[in-house]
Amino acid sequence: MLVEFHVVPVGKGESMGDEIARVLDIVERSGLPYRVNPMGTVIEGQWDEVIGVIKRCHDEVLKSAPRVISSITIDDRPSRPMDRITEKVRSIEKRLGRELEK
């Protein structure tokens, strides 16, 4: 499954860089495939492992913020093999006949 998520600390002011860095450290240490984008992170794996990583990220941000809002979008397609994190983009590039900006 692919999961896009973001974790937003509330009540900490405008800057979220420190919290985002700690979240991405957790994601990277998980060993799951992931891609960072300007508005969130996409990770790929099985349900329990992906949700476990997101919970650890949420809990980490909650350590330094009085309130945390986490949003999760799940694309679950069990009939497809892993590496959808890359293959979904390749599929669109094939249709366009060119590479997309990364």
N, CA and C atoms as a LAMMPS dump frame, in Angstrom:
ITEM: TIMESTEP
0
ITEM: NUMBER OF ATOMS
306
ITEM: BOX BOUNDS ff ff ff
-5.0000000000000000e+02 5.0000000000000000e+02
-5.0000000000000000e+02 5.0000000000000000e+02
-5.0000000000000000e+02 5.0000000000000000e+02
ITEM: ATOMS id mol type element x y z
1 1 1 N 0.833 -1.168 0
2 1 2 C 0 0 0
3 1 3 C 0.88 1.234 0
4 2 1 N 0.348 2.279 -0.605
5 2 2 C 0.99 3.591 -0.565
6 2 3 C 0.203 4.462 0.394
7 3 1 N 0.913 5.224 1.209
8 3 2 C 0.262 6.121 2.145
9 3 3 C 0.965 7.465 2.079
10 4 1 N 0.188 8.498 1.81
11 4 2 C 0.719 9.852 1.912
12 4 3 C 0.217 10.432 3.223
13 5 1 N 1.121 11.064 3.958
14 5 2 C 0.709 11.635 5.234
15 5 3 C 1.47 12.917 5.51
16 6 1 N 0.882 13.694 6.375
17 6 2 C 1.603 14.828 6.941
18 6 3 C 1.148 15.019 8.375
19 7 1 N 2.084 15.507 9.165
20 7 2 C 1.863 15.723 10.592
21 7 3 C 2.119 17.204 10.85
22 8 1 N 1.125 17.874 11.41
23 8 2 C 1.222 19.323 11.609
24 8 3 C 1.146 19.653 13.098
25 9 1 N 2.215 20.252 13.636
26 9 2 C 2.145 20.711 15.016
27 9 3 C 1.315 21.989 15.082
28 10 1 N 0.458 22.089 16.059
29 10 2 C -0.372 23.283 16.233
30 10 3 C 0.036 23.946 17.549
31 11 1 N 0.162 25.269 17.506
32 11 2 C 0.521 26.003 18.711
33 11 3 C 2.007 26.194 18.888
34 12 1 N 2.778 26.007 17.814
35 12 2 C 4.235 26.133 17.875
36 12 3 C 4.755 27.321 17.076
37 13 1 N 3.892 28.107 16.476
38 13 2 C 4.336 29.193 15.608
39 13 3 C 4.366 28.747 14.159
40 14 1 N 4.958 29.573 13.316
41 14 2 C 4.93 29.314 11.876
42 14 3 C 5.904 28.238 11.413
43 15 1 N 7.067 28.147 12.019
44 15 2 C 8.093 27.222 11.567
45 15 3 C 7.815 25.798 12.063
46 16 1 N 7.967 24.835 11.156
47 16 2 C 7.779 23.425 11.505
48 16 3 C 9.008 22.595 11.163
49 17 1 N 10.106 23.259 10.783
50 17 2 C 11.286 22.556 10.295
51 17 3 C 11.858 21.534 11.255
52 18 1 N 11.935 21.874 12.53
53 18 2 C 12.503 20.932 13.495
54 18 3 C 11.648 19.673 13.614
55 19 1 N 10.336 19.861 13.686
56 19 2 C 9.429 18.709 13.789
57 19 3 C 9.485 17.855 12.527
58 20 1 N 9.508 18.503 11.364
59 20 2 C 9.567 17.764 10.099
60 20 3 C 10.863 16.96 10.014
61 21 1 N 11.952 17.539 10.457
62 21 2 C 13.228 16.811 10.434
63 21 3 C 13.155 15.562 11.307
64 22 1 N 12.544 15.675 12.473
65 22 2 C 12.426 14.505 13.355
66 22 3 C 11.507 13.446 12.732
67 23 1 N 10.431 13.881 12.094
68 23 2 C 9.523 12.949 11.416
69 23 3 C 10.257 12.21 10.307
70 24 1 N 10.992 12.934 9.486
71 24 2 C 11.685 12.291 8.369
72 24 3 C 12.804 11.367 8.846
73 25 1 N 13.379 11.652 9.985
74 25 2 C 14.36 10.738 10.561
75 25 3 C 13.687 9.408 10.912
76 26 1 N 12.512 9.471 11.496
77 26 2 C 11.756 8.251 11.828
78 26 3 C 11.418 7.477 10.56
79 27 1 N 10.938 8.183 9.538
80 27 2 C 10.569 7.531 8.272
81 27 3 C 11.796 6.864 7.661
82 28 1 N 12.897 7.575 7.601
83 28 2 C 14.103 7.012 6.992
84 28 3 C 14.611 5.797 7.769
85 29 1 N 14.595 5.868 9.082
86 29 2 C 15.074 4.754 9.901
87 29 3 C 14.147 3.534 9.837
88 30 1 N 12.92 3.74 9.369
89 30 2 C 11.983 2.61 9.26
90 30 3 C 12.427 1.603 8.21
91 31 1 N 13.194 2.055 7.236
92 31 2 C 13.634 1.177 6.155
93 31 3 C 12.611 1.016 5.04
94 32 1 N 11.44 1.628 5.196
95 32 2 C 10.418 1.543 4.151
96 32 3 C 10.751 2.505 3.018
97 33 1 N 10.374 2.149 1.783
98 33 2 C 10.56 3.089 0.68
99 33 3 C 9.707 4.333 0.932
100 34 1 N 10.248 5.508 0.622
101 34 2 C 9.493 6.742 0.827
102 34 3 C 9.937 7.816 -0.155
103 35 1 N 9.101 8.811 -0.319
104 35 2 C 9.395 9.997 -1.115
105 35 3 C 8.861 11.194 -0.343
106 36 1 N 9.687 12.199 -0.247
107 36 2 C 9.295 13.442 0.398
108 36 3 C 8.823 14.408 -0.68
109 37 1 N 7.762 15.131 -0.398
110 37 2 C 7.338 16.209 -1.287
111 37 3 C 7.117 17.454 -0.428
112 38 1 N 6.911 18.602 -1.022
113 38 2 C 6.809 19.826 -0.226
114 38 3 C 5.645 19.858 0.758
115 39 1 N 4.654 19.002 0.579
116 39 2 C 3.463 19.046 1.424
117 39 3 C 3.261 17.802 2.276
118 40 1 N 4.165 16.834 2.167
119 40 2 C 3.989 15.609 2.932
120 40 3 C 5.009 14.561 2.535
121 41 1 N 4.713 13.334 2.908
122 41 2 C 5.602 12.209 2.64
123 41 3 C 4.763 11.014 2.202
124 42 1 N 5.257 10.28 1.218
125 42 2 C 4.622 9.039 0.766
126 42 3 C 5.518 7.886 1.206
127 43 1 N 4.926 6.885 1.864
128 43 2 C 5.68 5.688 2.222
129 43 3 C 4.941 4.468 1.688
130 44 1 N 5.696 3.403 1.472
131 44 2 C 5.129 2.183 0.916
132 44 3 C 5.462 1.007 1.817
133 45 1 N 4.461 0.169 2.048
134 45 2 C 4.687 -1.024 2.85
135 45 3 C 3.371 -1.686 3.197
136 46 1 N 3.429 -2.62 4.11
137 46 2 C 2.233 -3.306 4.583
138 46 3 C 1.533 -2.45 5.635
139 47 1 N 0.233 -2.703 5.796
140 47 2 C -0.614 -1.892 6.676
141 47 3 C 0.022 -1.633 8.042
142 48 1 N 0.332 -2.686 8.77
143 48 2 C 0.821 -2.534 10.142
144 48 3 C 2.125 -1.743 10.219
145 49 1 N 3.036 -1.991 9.291
146 49 2 C 4.306 -1.288 9.358
147 49 3 C 4.153 0.189 8.978
148 50 1 N 3.343 0.485 7.977
149 50 2 C 3.134 1.877 7.567
150 50 3 C 2.42 2.661 8.664
151 51 1 N 1.346 2.106 9.184
152 51 2 C 0.592 2.798 10.233
153 51 3 C 1.443 2.945 11.492
154 52 1 N 2.283 1.971 11.774
155 52 2 C 3.189 2.067 12.919
156 52 3 C 4.166 3.227 12.782
157 53 1 N 4.704 3.417 11.586
158 53 2 C 5.629 4.533 11.341
159 53 3 C 4.896 5.861 11.516
160 54 1 N 3.707 5.961 10.962
161 54 2 C 2.948 7.211 11.074
162 54 3 C 2.611 7.507 12.534
163 55 1 N 2.262 6.494 13.296
164 55 2 C 1.979 6.695 14.722
165 55 3 C 3.213 7.201 15.454
166 56 1 N 4.381 6.615 15.157
167 56 2 C 5.615 7.086 15.796
168 56 3 C 5.893 8.548 15.431
169 57 1 N 5.631 8.918 14.179
170 57 2 C 5.829 10.309 13.75
171 57 3 C 4.879 11.244 14.492
172 58 1 N 3.615 10.874 14.562
173 58 2 C 2.606 11.677 15.266
174 58 3 C 3.011 11.85 16.735
175 59 1 N 3.376 10.763 17.389
176 59 2 C 3.763 10.808 18.798
177 59 3 C 5.007 11.666 19.016
178 60 1 N 5.946 11.612 18.079
179 60 2 C 7.169 12.41 18.197
180 60 3 C 6.855 13.904 18.161
181 61 1 N 6.003 14.311 17.24
182 61 2 C 5.651 15.728 17.14
183 61 3 C 4.854 16.166 18.369
184 62 1 N 4.041 15.272 18.894
185 62 2 C 3.244 15.584 20.08
186 62 3 C 4.124 15.876 21.308
187 63 1 N 5.36 15.418 21.286
188 63 2 C 6.284 15.694 22.392
189 63 3 C 6.61 17.183 22.505
190 64 1 N 6.532 17.913 21.38
191 64 2 C 6.945 19.316 21.399
192 64 3 C 5.844 20.291 20.986
193 65 1 N 4.649 19.796 20.78
194 65 2 C 3.533 20.672 20.404
195 65 3 C 2.322 20.328 21.262
196 66 1 N 1.549 21.335 21.648
197 66 2 C 0.384 21.062 22.482
198 66 3 C -0.752 20.368 21.727
199 67 1 N -0.672 20.398 20.399
200 67 2 C -1.717 19.79 19.573
201 67 3 C -1.085 19.365 18.256
202 68 1 N -1.525 18.229 17.708
203 68 2 C -0.998 17.727 16.441
204 68 3 C -2.153 17.251 15.572
205 69 1 N -2.108 17.642 14.314
206 69 2 C -3.095 17.167 13.342
207 69 3 C -2.354 16.336 12.301
208 70 1 N -2.758 15.087 12.142
209 70 2 C -2.161 14.205 11.139
210 70 3 C -3.216 13.836 10.107
211 71 1 N -2.833 13.913 8.853
212 71 2 C -3.72 13.526 7.752
213 71 3 C -3.082 12.363 7.002
214 72 1 N -3.915 11.399 6.617
215 72 2 C -3.43 10.188 5.961
216 72 3 C -4.314 9.895 4.75
217 73 1 N -3.684 9.655 3.605
218 73 2 C -4.38 9.196 2.405
219 73 3 C -3.796 7.84 2.035
220 74 1 N -4.656 6.838 1.904
221 74 2 C -4.212 5.47 1.658
222 74 3 C -4.635 5.011 0.261
223 75 1 N -3.679 4.455 -0.473
224 75 2 C -3.946 3.814 -1.762
225 75 3 C -3.585 2.343 -1.587
226 76 1 N -4.586 1.525 -1.382
227 76 2 C -4.372 0.107 -1.094
228 76 3 C -4.819 -0.706 -2.299
229 77 1 N -3.882 -1.317 -2.978
230 77 2 C -4.17 -2.138 -4.16
231 77 3 C -3.376 -3.432 -4.055
232 78 1 N -3.896 -4.378 -3.252
233 78 2 C -3.145 -5.605 -2.97
234 78 3 C -2.778 -6.428 -4.199
235 79 1 N -3.501 -6.271 -5.293
236 79 2 C -3.209 -7.074 -6.481
237 79 3 C -1.955 -6.604 -7.209
238 80 1 N -1.427 -5.451 -6.824
239 80 2 C -0.231 -4.925 -7.479
240 80 3 C 0.996 -5.193 -6.616
241 81 1 N 2.131 -5.415 -7.274
242 81 2 C 3.356 -5.674 -6.512
243 81 3 C 3.859 -4.4 -5.823
244 82 1 N 4.828 -4.593 -4.944
245 82 2 C 5.468 -3.454 -4.294
246 82 3 C 6.204 -2.633 -5.349
247 83 1 N 6.773 -1.534 -4.955
248 83 2 C 7.462 -0.553 -5.789
249 83 3 C 6.485 0.306 -6.57
250 84 1 N 5.276 0.399 -6.08
251 84 2 C 4.3 1.296 -6.707
252 84 3 C 4.699 2.746 -6.518
253 85 1 N 5.512 3.012 -5.507
254 85 2 C 5.952 4.372 -5.238
255 85 3 C 6.697 4.937 -6.455
256 86 1 N 7.351 4.068 -7.205
257 86 2 C 8.069 4.455 -8.422
258 86 3 C 7.237 4.171 -9.661
259 87 1 N 6.591 3.026 -9.687
260 87 2 C 5.869 2.588 -10.872
261 87 3 C 4.684 3.498 -11.237
262 88 1 N 4.021 4.077 -10.263
263 88 2 C 2.893 4.962 -10.573
264 88 3 C 3.358 6.172 -11.372
265 89 1 N 4.508 6.712 -11.019
266 89 2 C 5.055 7.855 -11.749
267 89 3 C 5.509 7.42 -13.14
268 90 1 N 6.19 6.278 -13.218
269 90 2 C 6.634 5.769 -14.528
270 90 3 C 5.463 5.542 -15.476
271 91 1 N 4.35 5.075 -14.943
272 91 2 C 3.17 4.83 -15.761
273 91 3 C 2.671 6.129 -16.414
274 92 1 N 2.666 7.196 -15.665
275 92 2 C 2.23 8.486 -16.211
276 92 3 C 3.251 9.016 -17.213
277 93 1 N 4.535 8.86 -16.9
278 93 2 C 5.571 9.306 -17.827
279 93 3 C 5.47 8.56 -19.16
280 94 1 N 5.16 7.28 -19.102
281 94 2 C 4.992 6.485 -20.326
282 94 3 C 3.846 7.042 -21.16
283 95 1 N 2.748 7.375 -20.497
284 95 2 C 1.602 7.93 -21.214
285 95 3 C 1.92 9.29 -21.832
286 96 1 N 2.738 10.078 -21.146
287 96 2 C 3.112 11.394 -21.647
288 96 3 C 4.231 11.333 -22.698
289 97 1 N 5.007 10.258 -22.639
290 97 2 C 6.135 10.143 -23.565
291 97 3 C 7.335 10.962 -23.124
292 98 1 N 7.385 11.319 -21.861
293 98 2 C 8.514 12.087 -21.338
294 98 3 C 8.596 11.933 -19.816
295 99 1 N 9.765 12.246 -19.276
296 99 2 C 9.936 12.211 -17.837
297 99 3 C 9.321 13.458 -17.209
298 100 1 N 8.792 13.275 -16.026
299 100 2 C 8.288 14.403 -15.255
300 100 3 C 9.395 14.987 -14.398
301 101 1 N 9.26 16.243 -14.067
302 101 2 C 10.235 16.886 -13.183
303 101 3 C 10.181 16.216 -11.817
304 102 1 N 11.325 15.97 -11.257
305 102 2 C 11.38 15.308 -9.953
306 102 3 C 11.958 16.228 -8.927
